[in-house]
Amino acid sequence: KLAPSESIINALFDEQFAYLLISTKDSTSQVIQLPLDNPQNRQILFTETQGYINELEVRTEGLYLEVVRNGISELYLLKERQPNRYDLPFAGDINLTAEAYQAKVSGQGIYFGLSSWNQEYGIYYYDPVKDRVLKTPIRPKGIPKDTPTLVVEKVLVPSHDSVMVPLTIIYQKGTSLTCYNP
């Protein structure tokens, strides 16, 4: 039974358990495990108070979580009630559920989308055997293979207080960068 301050955000099942993603009125997110043969035996697997749990997926090796803190996604694997955080190739936004169906073929690991404001969307794979995140050659539908007419430059520029600030400049190839074409 849920407390009046709790709301179910998502529910997933395997052969033995129901996994509930719970949100509380105090902005805490929790993953709760309920045995299907004894749902009164509630166990809290993971609690997040600094951000929120956005997505979860069940796999043979454990439960994958996307935890968002300060707008940046983090990937966790809960295995035997131990949370393990995995480094991503860059800080960005994970999409577990859009690519998750692909991993069910092998039952191990998880495919997920990853992007940020300055990195194109790509499909990545966490390999639990090698214990690392790999970029796949899978291309998401609708994203061009390359953009030969565009130039993307990542530079650092000094701000008014001399602190270096990252700046991304995107322009058509062949454009002369002058005060008339900033």
N, C-alpha and C positions, 0 to 999 in steps of 0.2 A: 504494500500500500504506500502511495506517495504522500508526502506531507503537503499541506495546502500551499506552501511556498514553492513547490517543485512543479516543473513542467517537462513533459517528455518531448524532446526535439527530434530524436531518431531512435529506431529500434532495429536491431539486427539479430539473427538467430543462427546457431549451428545445431548439431545433433543433440547437444547437452544443455546449452545455455541460451538465455535471452540476454542481449547486451543493450542497455538503455543509455542514451545520451540525455542527461538531465540538466536543466538550467534552473537556478534558484533566483529568488527575488533580490538576493544580495550580489548578483552577477557572478556567482560561482558556477562552473561547469563540472559535471562529474560523469564518469562512466561507471555504471552499476551492472553487476553480473547477477542474474537470477537463474538458478537451476530450474529446468523445465519440469522436473519431477517434484520440486519443492520450492515454489516461487516465493515463499515467505522467508527463505534463507538468503537475504539480500547481502551482497558484498560490494563495497566500493573499491574499484580497481585503480581509479585515477581521479585526482581532483586538481582543477586549474583555477587559481585565484588571480593571477596576474594578467590573464587574457581570457580566451575562451576556446573551447573545443569546437571546431567547425564541422569536421567530418570524421567518420570511422568506418573501417572495413574489416571484416573477419577473414582470416586466412588460416591455413593449416598450422603455420608457425606462431600465430598469435593474432593480436588485434592491432591494426594500424590506426593511428590518430593524426589528424591535422590539428595542431594547436596554433592559434594566431595570437601573437603578442606584438603590440605596437604596429599593427598592420602587416607584419611579416609572418609567413607560415613556417612552421617547424614540423618535421616528420618524426613521429615516435612509433616504436613497436613495443607493445605490452606483451611480454612473454613470461609466463609463470609469475604474474603480478609485478614484474620488474620493468619500469619504463626505460627504454633506450632511445636516446635522441640521435638522429643521423644528420650529418652535415650534407647540405644541399650544394650544388655547384654555384649558386648565387642566391642572394636574398630575394624572395619574391612570393608569389601566390601559388599555392598548390591546389590542384583539382583532383582529388582522389576518385570520386565516384564516376566521373566521365570516362576514365580509362580503365576502371577496376575490372570490368567484365573480361578484359583480355587476359588477365593473370589467372583466371579460373581454369584455363586450359591446363596449365602446369600445376596449379595449386600452391606454388611457392612464390614468394615475393609479391611485389605489387607494381603495376604500371600507374603512373600519375602524370598529369599535366603540370608544367611549371612555367611561369612567365613573370615578368616585371615590367615596369614602365620603359626600361631601356634594353630588355632582352625579349626576343621573340618567343612565342609559345612553342614549347617542345615537349615531347613525350619522353619521360625518363622511367627507369626501372630500378627498383631496389632489389638487389640480389642477396638473399640471406645466406647463401653458401659462401660467397666472396665477401660478404659484409660491406657492400659499397653501393653507391648510387651511380648508375650508368646512363648516359644519353643514348637513346635508341635512334635508329635511322628512320623510324616511322614518322611520316609527315602528316600533321593534322590537315584535314580537308579544308580547302579554301585559302591556305597560306601558300603564297608563291614560293617556288624553290629558291629563287634569288631575286634581287631587285637591282638589275644592272644599271638602271638609270638613276639610282639614288646613291648618294655618298653619306655615310654616317661617321662622324668624328666625335670622339669622347675626349674632352680636354678639361684641364683645370684652369680656372681664372681667379685672379685675386678679387676679393670683395672690398668694400670700402674700408674694412679694418684689417686688410692684408691676409685674411684667412682664405686659403685656397678652397674654391667651391667647384664641384663637378658640373660640367655643362655638356649637353649633347647637342650637336649641330647636325641637322639633316637638310640636304639640299640636292637639287638636280645636278647630275654630272654635267660638267661644262659651264656651270654658272660661275662667273667671276665674282669673287667675294670682295665687294667694295662697299662704300657707304650707301650706294644706290641699291645694292643687293645684300642687305645684312643677313 
